[in-house]
Amino acid sequence: MKKIAIIGGGSWGTELAIALARSSRHHRLAIWAHSPDIVDLLRTRRINKIYLPGFELPAGVDVTGALAEALAGAEIVLGVMPSAHAREVYRAMRPHLEPGAVFVSATKGLEPATHARISEVISNEIPQSRIAALSGPSFALEVARGDPTAVVLASTDASLATDIQEEFSGPMLRLYTNDDVVGTEIAGAVKNVIAIAVGVSTGLGLGTNTMAALVTRGLAEMTRVAVALGGRRETLAGLAGLGDLILTSTGALSRNRSVGIELGKGRELGEILSSTRMVAEGVGSAAAAIELARRAGVEMPITEQVHAVLTAGRAARDAIRELMERRLKQE
């Protein structure tokens, strides 16, 4: 019976604990949360009413605010922390890791300061580690509810991918594997930025024509940058790319879409973010994605306009107008 340490007590971390408890494999599960109030809620009420209300954490899942306790005996470390905090958390894990522990990153974002993918952050902080990236269309609430969900696990280590696929798959959670870590992680980060753009258009009162254009052209720029960085086009056409882009851009549970809607209505970004403890990864990933695209020599016009709205005070309608008035070209 393997122990899995889930590092992150937000909605996704809580949901993964619930889903893994349903797996056909029997696991020992521990969840670590940074915030003492989350630890207290999960220990005493067994419900994360802040991030995932309405779903009880199974009795066998241990809850702790101490990394050493969560990681003791853990053969699999499942990282579900925000990208902005990933490096400090992985660095703090180092003294407490079991020899041979493997890492599964479920963080969908890029490190804001370095523009690194999270698997690169793990490799930097814990050299020679075996790593997989978990991504794909998966709202936490729906997975916790037991809705059938398909996700993708990417690793250049084929045996690791197969092992984790078997460990994590359950009655309503199906994992596919690929070896394209770059494409999977870039897709998971950039789709959040495109979802903000779609949300902005919705907040402006624009219709489904605009949404379809943004999703389709957003997929094109996601694919351009991923391929330029070494990813594969087919990855962007699959669960990690198109699948997650559709979900995040159109689903009512999408944090990034919700941020975009409020921006489109004219609210200030700081006000929007301060009104929730939820993390919208697209806010921090936009600048990182633009820098990666610049280095690779590819254009990301939608991402650039989202970044301008987020950081430079560009009016949402002006951003849409700039996209429409760009130089005409072939598809």
C-alpha positions as CSV (number, residue, x, y, z in Angstrom):
1,M,0.0,0.0,0.0
2,K,1.7,3.2,-1.2
3,K,1.6,6.5,0.6
4,I,0.7,9.6,-1.4
5,A,1.4,13.0,0.0
6,I,-0.8,15.7,-1.5
7,I,0.9,19.0,-1.1
8,G,-1.7,21.8,-1.3
9,G,-5.0,22.1,0.5
10,G,-7.0,24.1,-2.1
11,S,-9.9,22.9,-4.1
12,W,-7.7,20.7,-6.4
13,G,-5.7,19.2,-3.6
14,T,-8.9,18.4,-1.6
15,E,-10.6,17.0,-4.7
16,L,-7.6,14.8,-5.5
17,A,-7.6,13.4,-2.0
18,I,-11.3,12.5,-2.5
19,A,-10.7,11.0,-5.9
20,L,-7.7,9.0,-4.9
21,A,-9.6,7.5,-1.9
22,R,-12.0,6.1,-4.5
23,S,-9.2,4.5,-6.6
24,S,-9.2,0.8,-7.0
25,R,-5.8,0.8,-5.5
26,H,-5.6,1.1,-1.7
27,H,-3.5,4.1,-0.7
28,R,-2.4,5.8,2.5
29,L,-3.2,9.5,1.9
30,A,-2.0,12.6,3.6
31,I,-2.8,16.2,2.6
32,W,-0.7,19.1,3.6
33,A,-2.1,22.7,3.7
34,H,-0.2,25.9,4.3
35,S,-3.0,27.8,6.0
36,P,-3.8,26.8,9.6
37,D,-7.5,27.5,9.1
38,I,-7.7,25.0,6.3
39,V,-5.8,22.4,8.3
40,D,-8.3,23.0,11.2
41,L,-11.3,22.7,8.9
42,L,-10.1,19.5,7.3
43,R,-9.2,17.9,10.6
44,T,-12.3,18.9,12.6
45,R,-15.1,19.1,10.1
46,R,-13.6,17.1,7.2
47,I,-15.0,19.6,4.7
48,N,-13.0,22.3,3.0
49,K,-15.8,24.9,3.1
50,I,-13.5,27.6,1.8
51,Y,-12.3,25.9,-1.4
52,L,-14.5,22.9,-1.9
53,P,-17.7,23.1,0.2
54,G,-20.1,20.3,0.3
55,F,-17.7,17.4,0.0
56,E,-16.4,15.3,2.9
57,L,-12.8,14.3,3.1
58,P,-12.7,10.5,3.5
59,A,-11.9,9.4,7.0
60,G,-8.6,7.7,6.1
61,V,-7.0,10.9,4.7
62,D,-4.5,12.4,7.2
63,V,-4.4,16.2,7.4
64,T,-1.3,18.2,8.6
65,G,0.3,21.6,8.4
66,A,3.8,20.0,8.8
67,L,5.6,19.0,5.6
68,A,7.7,16.4,7.5
69,E,4.6,14.7,8.7
70,A,3.0,14.7,5.3
71,L,6.1,13.4,3.5
72,A,7.1,10.7,6.1
73,G,6.9,7.4,4.2
74,A,5.5,9.0,1.1
75,E,6.5,7.2,-2.2
76,I,4.5,9.6,-4.4
77,V,4.5,13.4,-3.8
78,L,1.6,15.1,-5.6
79,G,2.2,18.9,-5.8
80,V,-1.0,21.0,-6.0
81,M,0.3,24.4,-4.8
82,P,0.0,27.7,-6.8
83,S,2.9,28.2,-9.3
84,A,4.1,31.4,-7.5
85,H,4.8,29.4,-4.4
86,A,6.0,26.1,-6.0
87,R,9.8,26.7,-5.6
88,E,9.7,27.6,-2.0
89,V,7.5,24.6,-1.1
90,Y,9.6,22.1,-3.1
91,R,12.7,23.6,-1.5
92,A,11.2,23.2,1.9
93,M,10.4,19.5,1.2
94,R,14.0,18.5,0.5
95,P,15.0,17.5,4.0
96,H,11.9,15.4,4.5
97,L,11.7,13.4,1.3
98,E,11.9,9.6,1.3
99,P,14.7,8.2,-0.9
100,G,13.2,7.4,-4.3
101,A,10.1,9.4,-3.9
102,V,8.6,10.4,-7.2
103,F,6.8,13.7,-8.1
104,V,3.5,14.4,-9.8
105,S,2.9,18.1,-10.5
106,A,-0.7,19.1,-10.8
107,T,0.0,22.8,-10.9
108,K,-1.2,24.5,-14.1
109,G,1.0,27.6,-14.4
110,L,4.5,29.0,-15.0
111,E,6.8,30.4,-12.3
112,P,6.3,34.2,-12.6
113,A,9.8,35.2,-11.7
114,T,11.7,32.7,-13.9
115,H,9.0,31.7,-16.5
116,A,9.9,28.1,-15.7
117,R,7.6,25.2,-16.1
118,I,6.9,23.5,-12.7
119,S,8.6,20.3,-13.7
120,E,11.7,22.5,-14.3
121,V,11.3,24.0,-10.9
122,I,11.2,20.5,-9.3
123,S,14.3,19.5,-11.3
124,N,16.1,22.6,-10.2
125,E,15.3,22.1,-6.5
126,I,15.4,18.3,-6.3
127,P,18.0,17.1,-9.0
128,Q,17.7,13.6,-10.5
129,S,14.0,13.4,-9.5
130,R,11.5,11.4,-11.4
131,I,8.6,13.7,-12.5
132,A,5.3,13.6,-14.2
133,A,2.8,16.4,-14.9
134,L,-0.9,15.9,-14.4
135,S,-3.2,18.1,-16.5
136,G,-6.4,18.2,-18.6
137,P,-10.0,19.3,-18.3
138,S,-11.0,18.8,-14.6
139,F,-13.0,21.1,-12.4
140,A,-12.4,20.1,-8.8
141,L,-16.1,20.2,-7.9
142,E,-17.1,17.9,-10.7
143,V,-14.4,15.3,-10.0
144,A,-15.3,15.4,-6.3
145,R,-18.9,14.8,-7.3
146,G,-17.9,11.8,-9.2
147,D,-18.6,13.1,-12.8
148,P,-16.6,11.0,-15.4
149,T,-13.4,12.9,-16.1
150,A,-10.4,12.2,-18.4
151,V,-7.0,13.8,-17.8
152,V,-3.5,13.3,-19.0
153,L,-0.3,12.4,-17.3
154,A,2.9,13.4,-19.1
155,S,6.4,12.1,-18.3
156,T,9.5,11.3,-20.2
157,D,9.9,8.3,-17.9
158,A,7.5,5.7,-19.4
159,S,7.5,3.4,-16.5
160,L,6.7,6.2,-14.1
161,A,3.8,7.3,-16.3
162,T,2.4,3.8,-16.3
163,D,2.8,3.3,-12.6
164,I,1.0,6.6,-11.8
165,Q,-1.7,6.0,-14.3
166,E,-2.5,2.7,-12.6
167,E,-2.3,4.2,-9.1
168,F,-4.5,7.2,-9.8
169,S,-7.1,5.9,-12.1
170,G,-10.5,5.1,-10.5
171,P,-14.1,4.4,-11.4
172,M,-14.8,8.0,-12.6
173,L,-11.2,9.3,-13.2
174,R,-9.4,8.1,-16.3
175,L,-5.8,8.9,-17.0
176,Y,-4.1,8.9,-20.4
177,T,-0.4,9.1,-20.7
178,N,2.1,10.9,-23.1
179,D,5.8,11.7,-23.0
180,D,5.3,15.4,-24.0
181,V,5.9,17.2,-20.7
182,V,6.7,20.5,-22.5
183,G,3.5,20.6,-24.5
184,T,1.3,19.4,-21.6
185,E,2.7,22.0,-19.1
186,I,2.6,24.9,-21.6
187,A,-1.0,24.1,-22.6
188,G,-2.0,23.9,-18.9
189,A,-0.6,27.4,-18.3
190,V,-1.5,29.3,-21.4
191,K,-5.1,28.0,-21.6
192,N,-5.8,30.0,-18.4
193,V,-4.7,33.2,-20.1
194,I,-7.0,32.5,-23.1
195,A,-9.8,31.8,-20.6
196,I,-9.4,35.3,-19.1
197,A,-9.7,36.8,-22.7
198,V,-12.9,34.8,-23.2
199,G,-14.2,36.0,-19.9
200,V,-13.4,39.6,-20.8
201,S,-15.5,39.3,-23.9
202,T,-18.4,37.8,-21.9
203,G,-18.1,40.6,-19.4
204,L,-18.3,43.1,-22.3
205,G,-21.6,41.5,-23.4
206,L,-20.1,40.1,-26.5
207,G,-21.6,36.8,-27.9
208,T,-20.6,33.4,-29.0
209,N,-19.0,34.5,-32.2
210,T,-16.4,36.3,-30.2
211,M,-15.9,33.4,-27.8
212,A,-15.4,31.0,-30.7
213,A,-12.9,33.2,-32.3
214,L,-10.9,33.7,-29.1
215,V,-10.9,29.9,-28.3
216,T,-9.8,28.9,-31.8
217,R,-7.2,31.6,-32.3
218,G,-6.1,31.1,-28.6
219,L,-5.5,27.4,-29.4
220,A,-3.4,28.5,-32.4
221,E,-1.1,30.6,-30.3
222,M,-0.9,28.0,-27.5
223,T,0.2,25.5,-30.2
224,R,2.7,27.9,-31.7
225,V,4.5,28.6,-28.5
226,A,4.4,25.0,-27.3
227,V,5.8,23.6,-30.5
228,A,8.5,26.3,-30.6
229,L,9.6,25.2,-27.1
230,G,9.7,21.5,-28.1
231,G,6.2,20.3,-27.5
232,R,4.1,18.4,-30.0
233,R,1.1,19.7,-32.0
234,E,-1.0,16.6,-31.2
235,T,-0.7,17.3,-27.4
236,L,-2.3,20.7,-28.0
237,A,-5.2,19.0,-29.9
238,G,-5.8,16.6,-27.0
239,L,-7.0,16.7,-23.4
240,A,-4.2,19.0,-22.1
241,G,-4.7,21.5,-24.8
242,L,-8.1,21.8,-26.6
243,G,-9.9,19.8,-23.9
244,D,-8.8,22.0,-21.0
245,L,-9.1,25.2,-23.1
246,I,-12.8,24.5,-23.8
247,L,-13.5,23.7,-20.2
248,T,-11.7,26.7,-18.7
249,S,-13.0,29.2,-21.3
250,T,-16.6,28.2,-21.2
251,G,-17.3,26.5,-17.8
252,A,-19.1,28.5,-15.1
253,L,-16.7,27.1,-12.5
254,S,-13.6,28.6,-14.2
255,R,-11.7,31.0,-12.0
256,N,-9.8,32.5,-14.9
257,R,-13.0,33.0,-16.9
258,S,-14.6,34.6,-13.9
259,V,-11.7,37.1,-13.5
260,G,-12.0,38.0,-17.1
261,I,-15.8,38.6,-16.8
262,E,-15.2,41.0,-14.0
263,L,-12.5,42.8,-15.9
264,G,-14.9,43.1,-18.8
265,K,-17.4,44.7,-16.5
266,G,-14.9,47.3,-15.6
267,R,-13.7,46.1,-12.1
268,E,-10.1,46.7,-11.1
269,L,-7.9,43.6,-11.0
270,G,-6.8,44.2,-7.4
271,E,-10.4,44.4,-6.3
272,I,-11.3,41.2,-8.1
273,L,-8.3,39.2,-6.6
274,S,-8.8,40.5,-3.1
275,S,-12.4,39.3,-3.0
276,T,-11.4,35.6,-3.2
277,R,-8.8,33.2,-1.8
278,M,-9.0,31.2,-5.1
279,V,-6.0,31.5,-7.4
280,A,-6.5,32.4,-11.0
281,E,-3.2,31.1,-12.5
282,G,-3.7,32.9,-15.8
283,V,-3.1,36.3,-14.1
284,G,0.5,35.3,-13.2
285,S,1.2,33.2,-16.3
286,A,0.5,35.9,-18.9
287,A,3.8,37.7,-18.6
288,A,5.7,34.5,-18.4
289,A,4.1,33.1,-21.5
290,I,4.9,36.3,-23.4
291,E,8.5,36.1,-22.4
292,L,8.8,32.5,-23.5
293,A,7.1,33.4,-26.8
294,R,9.6,36.3,-27.3
295,R,12.5,34.0,-26.7
296,A,11.1,31.4,-29.2
297,G,10.3,34.1,-31.8
298,V,6.5,33.5,-32.0
299,E,3.5,35.8,-31.7
300,M,0.9,35.6,-29.0
301,P,-1.5,38.4,-29.7
302,I,-4.3,37.4,-27.4
303,T,-2.0,36.7,-24.5
304,E,-0.3,40.1,-25.1
305,Q,-3.7,41.9,-25.0
306,V,-4.7,40.0,-21.8
307,H,-1.4,41.1,-20.2
308,A,-2.0,44.7,-21.2
309,V,-5.4,44.6,-19.6
310,L,-4.1,43.0,-16.5
311,T,-1.0,45.2,-16.0
312,A,-1.0,48.2,-18.1
313,G,-4.6,49.4,-17.6
314,R,-5.7,48.9,-21.2
315,A,-9.4,49.1,-21.5
316,A,-11.0,45.7,-22.4
317,R,-12.8,47.1,-25.4
318,D,-9.6,48.6,-26.8
319,A,-7.9,45.2,-26.4
320,I,-10.6,43.5,-28.4
321,R,-10.4,46.2,-31.1
322,E,-6.6,45.8,-31.4
323,L,-7.0,42.1,-32.0
324,M,-9.6,42.7,-34.7
325,E,-7.5,45.4,-36.4
326,R,-4.3,43.4,-36.6
327,R,-2.7,42.9,-40.0
328,L,-4.8,40.6,-42.1
329,K,-3.3,37.2,-42.8
330,Q,-4.0,33.6,-43.7
331,E,-5.2,31.2,-41.1
